[in-house]
């Protein structure tokens, strides 16, 4: 039987919740990225890494690059957790393009990527993240004069800005679970 490791980074809890659901279904070991030094990646056949999406980058993604020689011959799965609706190709393409900027082609070809929808609570954001979200809002407002001119993605952002909203769905991990089997 293969051994599965689920590693996650989750400052606000949505990625952690997905990681817990995945670990429960796969009977895998689960660790926060902060505790990664306590384990040996060599002990696992499947490594699943969950990361949050932020405007412009994927949080703490360097763990894959730093450990790639150890994990390159294992089943490598990355799941991202963010606000965008990943059933829409425009969002999938944007995230894939982000991944291409952060990873070598070799890593992208070796890893299977899943996009899971998370949530946000603006009251819980750090000052840094509040400023990032404000900057995105300002960029959107400065780019168009009328709301009708905004892209669908920008309209969705503006509709949720400043609110507490969660899109998490336990059923959305089904495809990832099937891939692992």
C-alpha positions in Angstrom: 0.0 0.0 0.0 1.4 3.4 -0.9 2.0 6.0 1.7 0.5 9.5 1.2 1.8 12.7 2.6 -0.3 15.9 2.6 1.6 19.1 3.2 -0.2 22.4 3.4 0.3 26.1 4.1 -2.9 27.9 5.3 -2.7 31.2 7.1 -6.5 31.6 7.2 -7.7 27.9 7.3 -9.3 27.1 4.0 -6.3 25.2 2.5 -5.9 23.4 5.9 -9.5 22.3 5.8 -9.1 20.8 2.3 -5.8 19.1 3.4 -7.7 17.6 6.4 -10.5 16.3 4.1 -8.0 14.8 1.7 -5.9 13.2 4.5 -9.1 11.7 6.0 -10.2 10.1 2.7 -6.7 8.8 1.8 -5.7 7.9 5.3 -2.6 10.0 4.7 -0.2 11.8 7.0 -0.8 15.5 7.2 1.7 18.3 8.2 1.8 22.0 8.0 4.7 23.3 6.0 6.0 24.8 9.2 6.6 21.2 10.5 8.1 19.8 7.4 11.6 19.4 8.9 10.2 16.7 11.2 9.5 14.3 8.4 11.3 12.4 5.6 9.8 12.9 2.2 11.6 9.6 1.2 9.0 7.7 3.2 6.2 8.5 0.9 5.0 7.4 -2.5 2.5 10.2 -3.0 3.1 13.8 -2.0 0.2 16.2 -2.0 1.0 19.9 -1.5 -1.8 22.4 -0.8 -1.1 26.1 -1.2 -3.1 29.3 -1.1 -3.4 31.6 -4.0 -2.8 35.3 -3.6 -2.8 38.1 -6.2 0.3 37.6 -8.3 1.7 34.4 -6.7 1.2 31.1 -5.0 2.1 31.2 -1.4 5.2 29.3 -0.1 5.6 27.4 -3.4 9.4 27.2 -3.1 9.0 24.0 -1.0 8.6 22.1 -4.3 11.6 23.6 -5.9 13.9 23.1 -2.9 12.8 19.5 -2.5 12.3 18.5 -6.2 15.3 16.1 -6.4 13.7 14.1 -3.5 10.2 14.1 -4.8 10.6 14.0 -8.6 10.0 10.2 -8.8 7.0 10.3 -6.6 3.3 10.9 -7.5 3.3 14.7 -7.0 0.0 16.6 -6.6 -0.4 20.3 -6.1 -3.7 21.8 -5.1 -4.3 25.5 -4.9 -6.9 27.2 -2.9 -8.3 30.6 -3.9 -11.3 32.7 -4.4 -11.7 32.3 -8.2 -14.2 30.0 -9.8 -12.0 27.4 -11.4 -14.7 25.9 -13.5 -14.1 28.9 -15.7 -11.2 28.4 -18.2 -10.1 32.0 -17.7 -9.2 31.4 -14.1 -7.6 28.0 -14.8 -5.5 29.6 -17.5 -4.4 32.4 -15.2 -3.3 30.0 -12.5 -1.5 27.7 -14.9 0.4 30.8 -16.2 1.3 31.6 -12.6 2.6 28.1 -12.1 4.7 28.4 -15.3 6.4 31.4 -13.9 7.2 29.8 -10.6 8.2 26.3 -11.7 10.4 24.8 -14.4 8.7 22.9 -17.2 10.1 19.7 -15.7 8.1 20.2 -12.4 4.9 21.2 -14.3 5.1 18.0 -16.4 5.6 15.8 -13.3 2.9 17.3 -11.1 -0.9 17.1 -11.4 -2.5 20.3 -10.3 -6.0 20.7 -8.9 -7.8 24.0 -8.3 -10.1 24.2 -5.2 -12.2 27.2 -4.3 -11.6 28.7 -0.9 -12.8 31.7 0.9 -11.9 35.0 2.6 -12.7 36.9 5.7 -11.3 40.5 5.3 -11.4 41.1 9.1 -8.9 38.2 9.6 -6.4 39.3 7.0 -3.0 40.5 8.0 -2.2 44.1 7.2 0.0 43.0 4.3 -2.8 41.0 2.8 -5.3 43.8 3.4 -3.0 46.2 1.5 -2.6 43.6 -1.3 -6.3 43.3 -1.7 -6.8 47.1 -1.6 -4.2 47.4 -4.3 -6.0 45.0 -6.5 -9.3 46.9 -5.9 -7.5 50.2 -6.8 -6.0 48.7 -9.9 -9.4 47.5 -11.0 -11.1 50.8 -10.3 -8.4 52.8 -12.1 -8.5 50.5 -15.2 -12.1 51.1 -16.1 -14.4 54.0 -15.7 -17.7 52.0 -15.6 -18.5 48.7 -13.8 -19.9 47.4 -17.1 -16.4 47.6 -18.6 -14.9 45.2 -16.0 -14.0 41.7 -16.8 -16.0 38.9 -15.2 -13.1 38.2 -12.9 -12.8 41.8 -11.8 -16.6 42.0 -11.2 -16.4 38.9 -9.0 -13.6 40.5 -7.0 -15.4 43.7 -6.5 -18.6 41.9 -5.4 -16.8 40.0 -2.7 -14.3 42.8 -1.6 -14.4 43.5 2.1 -16.8 40.6 2.9 -16.6 37.2 4.6 -17.3 34.6 2.0 -16.6 30.9 1.7 -16.9 28.7 -1.4 -15.4 25.5 0.1 -17.0 22.3 -1.0 -15.9 18.8 0.3 -17.2 17.3 -3.0 -14.6 19.3 -5.0 -11.8 17.0 -3.8 -13.3 14.0 -5.6 -11.2 14.3 -8.8 -8.0 14.6 -6.7 -9.0 11.5 -4.7 -9.6 9.5 -7.8 -6.3 10.6 -9.3 -4.5 9.3 -6.1 -6.0 5.8 -6.4 
